[in-house]
Amino acid sequence: MPLARPELFWSTDQVAARLDDPRVRLVDCRFSFEADASVAYRAGHLPGAVHCDWSRDLSAPPPPSGHPIWMLLEPGAFALAMARLGIGDDTLVIGYDDEGGHHASRLWLGLRRYGHDRFAIMEGGIQAWTSQGRALTSEAPPSRATVFTPRPREGVLASKEEVQAAVRTGDPWILDVRRESEYTGSEVRAARGGHIPGAVHCFWGDALTPDRLLKDADTLEQLYADLGFGPETKTVTYCQGGVRAAFTHLVLTALGHDDVRTYDGSWEEWGNDPAVPVVLGRS
């Protein structure tokens, strides 16, 4: 069975065929907490690609409390960020990184939130590109004069209050896509470890092959079905900062599941709020 929305995942061949298309903007979304990913970008990237650091370019400043730190930009600021990247209302955006689309999916989530659906992930990332002998460049592309018009769309992000309601009712389904150690609380990345009550665990990377390609649709559907996910299941994904969760959101969307949202604050917000409950260990 093919993906319901195959246009969301492009092969390197498809990308190579559109390198010279002025209607396309390639975005290198490589990111690291340990180093400045723009250094890797400047050393070599796909021809015509600009660099997007989701933590800096797509995230709002933290509130006075300091948490959460990675909430998506408000409409006006997001529009300015897209204009800086050369993304306009009619631009086809192709994002890639070096983790199978993990970081690029945060850009997809922002674009989806603001009504822009012309987006694809390059499967396999920069590793697939170079392994096929395709060239990189260190030259930054010329800037483009573009206008991005944000059209905020409901049903893309979930708030803490909506997740609290889901905890009480069991609907929608809450999907934790962090590492097992984060889910059980043995790895603590906020004031508290653990997971949201009732959350089901499914590591985001289980959707990828060892070569960082998306697994086939039948395998993916079975992966989620084994956890209790059905065709009509409403879902909220979360992780630490809404990035891995965005990737699983993207995968479910590619499979044809429309009622999916990402908890934007994710564990950075939930785990630092003493007023909300947490669960340690396996549910």
C-alpha positions in Angstrom: 0.0 0.0 0.0 1.5 3.4 -0.9 1.4 6.5 1.3 -1.9 8.3 1.1 0.1 11.5 0.6 3.3 10.6 -1.1 4.0 14.2 -2.0 5.2 14.7 1.6 8.3 12.6 1.1 10.5 13.1 -1.9 13.4 11.0 -3.2 16.8 12.5 -4.0 16.0 12.0 -7.7 12.9 14.2 -7.4 14.9 16.9 -5.6 17.7 16.8 -8.1 15.3 17.4 -10.9 14.0 20.6 -9.3 17.3 22.2 -8.2 17.1 25.0 -10.8 13.4 25.6 -10.3 12.9 29.2 -9.0 9.6 28.2 -7.4 11.4 25.7 -5.1 13.3 26.6 -1.9 15.6 24.0 -0.4 16.1 24.3 3.3 18.9 22.7 5.2 17.4 22.0 8.7 20.4 20.3 10.3 20.6 21.0 14.0 22.6 20.0 17.1 22.5 21.0 20.7 26.2 20.4 21.0 27.4 22.5 18.1 26.4 25.3 15.8 24.9 23.4 12.8 25.4 26.4 10.6 29.1 25.5 10.5 28.2 22.2 8.9 25.9 24.1 6.5 28.7 26.4 5.4 31.0 23.5 4.9 28.7 21.9 2.4 25.0 21.8 1.6 22.7 21.1 -1.3 23.0 23.7 -4.1 20.5 26.5 -3.5 19.7 25.5 0.1 19.4 28.0 2.9 19.9 27.1 6.5 17.1 27.0 9.2 17.8 26.5 12.9 14.4 25.6 14.3 15.4 26.6 17.9 16.4 30.1 16.7 14.5 30.7 13.5 11.1 29.1 14.3 10.8 29.5 18.1 9.3 32.3 20.2 11.4 33.8 23.0 10.8 32.1 26.4 8.3 33.6 28.8 9.6 35.2 32.1 9.4 31.8 33.7 11.9 30.4 31.2 9.6 27.6 30.1 8.7 26.5 27.6 11.5 27.6 25.3 10.5 26.2 21.9 7.0 27.4 21.2 6.2 28.1 17.6 6.5 31.8 16.6 3.4 33.9 16.4 2.0 34.7 12.9 3.8 37.9 12.2 7.1 36.7 13.4 6.8 33.5 11.5 6.0 35.4 8.3 9.2 37.4 8.7 11.2 34.3 9.3 9.8 32.7 6.1 10.6 35.9 4.2 14.2 35.7 5.4 14.4 32.2 4.2 13.1 33.1 0.8 9.8 31.3 1.3 6.7 33.0 -0.2 3.1 32.1 -0.6 3.7 30.0 -3.8 7.0 28.5 -2.8 7.5 24.7 -2.8 9.6 24.0 0.3 11.9 20.9 0.4 13.4 20.4 3.8 16.2 18.0 4.7 18.6 17.3 7.6 20.8 14.4 8.7 18.3 12.6 10.8 15.7 11.3 8.3 13.6 14.5 8.5 13.4 14.8 12.3 14.4 18.5 12.4 13.0 19.4 9.0 9.5 18.3 10.2 9.5 21.3 12.7 9.5 23.6 9.7 6.7 21.5 8.1 4.7 21.9 11.3 5.1 25.7 11.3 4.1 25.9 7.6 1.1 23.7 8.2 0.0 25.7 11.2 0.1 28.9 9.0 -1.7 27.4 6.0 1.2 26.6 3.7 1.0 23.0 2.4 3.6 23.1 -0.3 6.3 21.1 1.5 8.2 17.9 1.2 10.9 16.1 3.2 13.9 14.7 1.2 14.1 11.1 2.3 17.5 9.9 3.6 18.7 13.4 4.2 22.1 14.7 3.2 23.6 11.3 3.7 21.5 9.8 0.9 22.4 12.8 -1.3 26.2 12.4 -0.9 26.1 8.6 -0.9 24.8 8.8 -4.5 27.7 11.0 -5.5 25.7 14.2 -5.7 27.5 17.4 -5.3 27.4 19.8 -2.3 28.3 23.5 -2.3 29.6 25.9 0.3 28.1 28.9 -1.5 25.0 30.5 0.1 22.2 31.2 -2.4 21.2 34.7 -3.3 18.4 36.2 -1.2 14.9 36.3 -2.6 12.3 38.9 -2.2 9.2 37.0 -1.0 6.0 37.6 0.9 4.6 35.0 3.2 1.0 35.4 4.3 0.2 33.5 7.5 -3.2 31.9 7.5 -3.5 30.3 11.0 -5.1 26.9 10.9 -6.8 25.2 13.8 -6.3 21.6 14.5 -2.5 21.5 14.1 -1.2 22.4 17.6 -2.5 21.3 21.0 -2.3 23.4 24.1 -1.5 22.2 27.7 -5.1 22.7 28.6 -6.3 20.5 25.7 -3.8 17.8 26.7 -5.1 18.1 30.3 -8.6 17.5 29.0 -7.3 14.5 27.0 -5.8 13.0 30.2 -9.2 13.3 31.9 -11.3 11.8 29.0 -8.8 9.5 27.2 -9.6 11.3 23.9 -7.6 12.2 21.9 -4.9 9.5 22.1 -1.7 10.9 23.6 1.5 9.6 21.8 4.9 10.1 23.5 7.6 9.7 20.8 10.7 10.3 23.0 13.3 7.8 24.0 12.2 5.0 26.3 14.4 6.4 29.0 12.6 9.8 28.8 9.2 8.1 28.9 9.9 6.1 32.0 11.6 8.9 33.8 15.1 7.4 34.1 16.3 10.2 31.8 15.2 13.6 33.2 15.2 16.6 30.9 12.9 18.9 32.9 12.2 19.6 36.6 10.5 16.2 36.6 10.9 13.1 34.6 8.2 10.6 33.4 5.3 10.9 31.0 1.9 12.4 30.7 -0.8 10.1 32.3 -2.3 7.8 29.7 0.3 8.4 27.1 1.4 5.5 24.8 5.0 5.3 23.9 6.3 4.9 20.3 9.9 6.1 19.6 9.8 8.5 16.6 12.7 6.8 14.9 10.9 3.5 14.7 9.3 4.9 11.5 12.6 4.9 9.7 14.9 2.2 8.2 18.6 2.1 9.2 19.3 4.2 6.1 16.9 6.9 7.5 14.3 6.2 4.8 10.6 6.1 5.7 9.4 2.5 6.2 6.6 1.4 3.8 3.0 2.4 4.6 1.8 -1.1 5.6 4.7 -1.5 8.1 3.9 2.0 9.6 0.2 1.4 9.9 0.9 -1.9 11.7 3.4 -0.1 14.0 0.8 2.3 15.2 -2.1 -0.3 15.1 -0.1 -2.5 17.5 -0.3 0.3 20.0 -4.0 0.8 19.7 -4.1 3.4 16.9 -7.0 3.0 14.5 -8.3 4.8 11.3 -10.5 7.1 13.4 -8.2 7.7 16.3 -7.6 11.3 17.3 -4.1 11.9 18.3 -1.8 14.4 20.1 1.9 13.8 19.7 4.5 15.1 22.1 8.3 14.9 22.9 10.6 17.3 24.7 10.2 20.4 22.5 7.7 19.5 19.7 10.3 18.5 17.1 10.3 14.7 17.2 6.6 15.0 17.8 6.3 17.0 14.6 8.0 14.2 12.7 5.5 11.6 13.9 2.7 14.0 13.2 4.1 14.3 9.6 4.3 10.5 9.2 0.7 10.0 10.4 -0.4 12.8 8.0 1.4 11.1 5.1 -0.5 7.9 6.0 -3.8 9.8 5.6 -4.7 10.5 9.2 -6.0 14.0 9.5 -7.0 14.4 13.2 -3.5 14.7 14.5 -2.0 17.6 16.6 1.3 18.3 18.2 1.5 19.5 21.8 3.7 22.5 21.1 4.9 22.9 24.7 5.6 19.2 25.0 7.6 17.9 28.0 9.5 21.2 28.3 6.2 22.7 29.4 4.6 19.8 31.1 7.6 18.5 33.1 8.3 21.9 34.4 4.8 22.6 35.7 4.3 21.2 39.2 0.5 21.6 38.9 0.1 18.8 36.3 0.5 15.1 37.0 3.2 12.8 35.7 3.7 9.0 35.6 7.0 7.2 36.2 7.8 3.9 34.6 5.7 2.0 32.1 2.0 2.8 31.9 
